[in-house]
Amino acid sequence: MAARWQRLLLQGLLQGLLWLMAPLLWLQARQVRRDTSFMPEPPGHRAGICGSGTLVRLLVAGDSGAAGVGVTTQDQALCGQLVRRLSEHHTVEWCVMAVKGLDSPGLLKLLQDAPCGRFDVVVLSMGANDATGLCTPVQWARWQTRLADVIDRRFAPALLVYSAVPPMHSCRALPQPLRWFMGRWAWQMNHSLASVLIEHVGRIMHWHPDTTTTSGMAEDGVHPNADGYAAWADSLSERILDAQATVVRRF
């Protein structure tokens, strides 16, 4: 209970700072949008099957992180590197449903419009665009519950993994104090979601390792490069494999 009140207090302080610092933050955000280099989604296969052993059907969905912005091919992106690690233990049938710039409402529509199918594991990369749109932490957690409900109905996974909002405090493309503010806002979003997931079996949160940003960032200073995606995929694959022992249905 004390932790909950501390989060609410911090959220209130951040919202107060937003009003006080709004002109400066708006100017900095505008400058970032103007100066940040455009990086497209990389080409490559967005579905396939590889590996050997027990079948695991994997869906990676979300925003530019799921789409692999920051690298030159899908093999270097999050899904490509995650599949490579999981295929050392399983036959992996995989699919990417992701679009650069998506926020949670956009992803909800994308998933609602997608054909129904069965996936054992669904990984969501979502939150950076919600954060820059200043979706409040409580509202964001509610959007994630709506996404989970749609995913359960349409894909029935044994495991839903939320990859936390990226460590925006390490995003070198953001000047201070915008970087600090967005980092704290993202932190609040993550903890708001984590408190909700405690009540749900088969829904877990994966926190970005520090090496996601220290291993390498793309030239835009926003997205990971191949090394950054490798660090992300390493920790994510370990989380998924560890979860096999606790989910209701074996993959």
Order of alpha helices (4+ residues) and beta strands (2+ residues): alpha-beta-beta-alpha-alpha-beta-alpha-beta-alpha-alpha-beta-alpha-beta-alpha-alpha
